[in-house]
Amino acid sequence: MIALLLNASMFIIGLIAGILAQSTALIADSFDMLADALAYSLGLWAIGHSTQFKTIIAKLSGGLLSLLGLGVLFEVGRRAWLGSSPESDIIIAVACLSLTVNTIVLILLRKLRGREVHLQATWIFTRADVIANLGVILSGILVVLTKSRYPDLIVGFAIGLYVIKEAIEIFRVANRYR
């Protein structure tokens, strides 16, 4: 429940900050937080249900993550075409806050990661978030150093691809539990 509330809060904060900062990387990270909040909601729903139901929930989580990744790639393409002026100060500050939140959630979930399939899916989600947060911080630093929007677009694109890769991993884990 704590992970759900933290991720839902960071989705709102990250989305607002991403729009204000014109950052595809922050927007990608915020939608990743939304997907996590949805996955945690589904995971809570799966408690007490059969292994088959939990496997379905894990696959649903993977499907949500796939849609998120494709949506991020679309947004990167849209901003590459239309232009953007990312604000590095906002990007770095919000990404550091997100990294702190995701590290806390990862520590909370650490003891659950080897258990049932839906819990493994939530661990994968959170692990992906920590890596994405580091990428967003890097993009903010590179925007400052290069005075270019391209680091933000590149990191947003990389997060989109990474999210799709994580979705594929969730599907693989879920398929082992058939």
C-alpha positions in Angstrom: 0.0 0.0 0.0 2.9 2.4 0.8 4.5 1.6 -2.6 1.1 2.3 -4.3 0.6 5.7 -2.6 4.2 6.8 -3.2 4.1 5.9 -6.9 0.7 7.5 -7.4 2.0 10.7 -5.8 5.1 10.7 -7.9 3.1 10.2 -11.0 1.2 13.4 -10.4 4.3 15.3 -9.3 6.4 14.0 -12.2 3.7 14.6 -14.9 3.2 18.2 -13.8 6.9 18.8 -13.6 7.5 17.1 -16.9 4.9 19.3 -18.6 6.3 22.4 -17.0 9.9 21.4 -17.8 9.1 20.3 -21.3 10.9 17.0 -20.5 10.1 13.8 -22.3 12.3 12.0 -19.8 10.3 13.3 -16.8 7.0 12.5 -18.5 8.2 9.0 -19.3 9.3 8.5 -15.7 5.9 9.8 -14.4 4.0 7.4 -16.6 6.2 4.7 -15.4 5.2 5.6 -11.9 1.5 5.4 -13.0 2.1 1.9 -14.4 3.7 1.0 -11.1 0.8 2.3 -9.1 -1.6 0.3 -11.3 0.6 -2.8 -10.9 0.7 -2.4 -7.1 -3.1 -2.1 -7.2 -3.4 -5.2 -9.2 -0.9 -7.0 -7.0 -2.9 -6.1 -3.9 -6.1 -7.4 -5.6 -4.3 -10.7 -6.4 -3.6 -11.4 -2.7 -5.5 -14.5 -1.6 -6.3 -15.6 -5.2 -5.1 -18.6 -7.1 -1.7 -18.9 -8.8 -3.6 -18.8 -12.2 -5.2 -15.5 -11.2 -1.9 -14.1 -10.0 -0.3 -15.1 -13.3 -3.1 -13.2 -15.2 -2.4 -10.2 -13.0 1.3 -10.3 -13.8 0.5 -10.6 -17.5 -1.9 -7.6 -17.2 0.9 -5.7 -15.5 3.2 -6.6 -18.4 0.6 -5.4 -20.9 0.2 -2.1 -19.1 4.0 -1.6 -19.1 4.1 -2.4 -22.8 1.5 0.3 -23.5 3.4 2.7 -21.4 6.6 2.1 -23.3 4.9 2.6 -26.6 3.2 5.7 -25.4 6.6 7.1 -24.3 8.1 6.4 -27.7 5.2 8.2 -29.3 5.7 11.2 -27.1 9.4 11.3 -27.8 8.7 11.3 -31.5 6.1 14.0 -31.1 8.4 16.3 -29.2 11.3 15.6 -31.6 9.1 16.7 -34.4 7.4 19.7 -32.7 10.3 20.8 -30.5 10.9 21.3 -26.8 13.0 23.3 -24.4 13.7 21.1 -21.4 14.4 22.8 -18.1 17.3 20.9 -16.5 16.9 22.3 -12.9 13.3 20.9 -12.7 14.4 17.6 -14.4 17.2 17.0 -12.0 15.3 17.9 -8.8 12.2 15.8 -9.6 14.3 12.9 -10.8 16.3 12.9 -7.6 13.0 12.9 -5.6 11.7 10.0 -7.7 15.0 8.1 -7.2 14.6 8.5 -3.4 11.0 7.3 -3.5 11.8 4.3 -5.8 14.8 3.4 -3.6 12.5 3.3 -0.6 10.0 1.2 -2.4 12.7 -1.2 -3.7 13.9 -1.7 -0.1 10.3 -2.3 1.1 9.7 -4.9 -1.7 13.2 -6.6 -1.4 11.9 -9.3 0.9 8.9 -10.1 -1.4 10.7 -10.3 -4.8 11.4 -14.1 -4.8 7.8 -15.0 -3.9 4.8 -15.3 -6.1 4.6 -14.2 -9.7 2.7 -10.9 -9.2 5.2 -9.9 -6.5 8.1 -10.6 -8.9 6.4 -8.4 -11.4 6.2 -5.5 -8.9 9.9 -6.0 -8.1 10.8 -5.7 -11.8 8.7 -2.6 -12.1 10.5 -0.9 -9.3 13.9 -2.0 -10.4 13.2 -0.4 -13.8 12.2 2.8 -12.1 15.5 3.2 -10.3 17.4 2.7 -13.5 15.0 5.2 -15.3 15.5 7.8 -12.5 19.3 7.6 -13.0 18.8 8.1 -16.7 16.5 11.1 -16.2 19.1 12.7 -13.8 21.8 12.1 -16.4 19.6 13.7 -19.1 19.1 16.8 -16.9 22.9 17.1 -16.5 23.5 16.6 -20.2 20.9 19.2 -21.1 22.8 21.7 -18.9 26.3 20.7 -20.3 25.3 20.6 -24.0 22.5 23.3 -23.9 20.6 20.9 -26.2 17.2 19.2 -25.9 18.5 16.0 -27.5 19.8 14.4 -24.2 16.2 14.6 -22.9 14.8 13.1 -26.0 17.4 10.3 -26.1 16.9 9.4 -22.5 13.1 9.5 -22.9 13.5 7.1 -25.9 15.8 4.9 -23.9 13.3 4.7 -21.0 10.6 3.8 -23.5 12.7 0.9 -24.9 13.7 -0.2 -21.4 10.1 -0.2 -20.2 9.2 -2.5 -23.1 12.1 -4.7 -22.3 10.9 -5.0 -18.7 7.4 -5.8 -19.9 8.9 -8.7 -21.9 10.7 -9.9 -18.8 7.4 -9.8 -16.8 5.7 -11.9 -19.6 8.6 -14.4 -19.4 8.3 -14.7 -15.6 4.5 -15.1 -15.9 4.8 -17.8 -18.5 6.9 -19.9 -16.2 3.9 -20.1 -13.8 1.4 -21.6 -16.3 
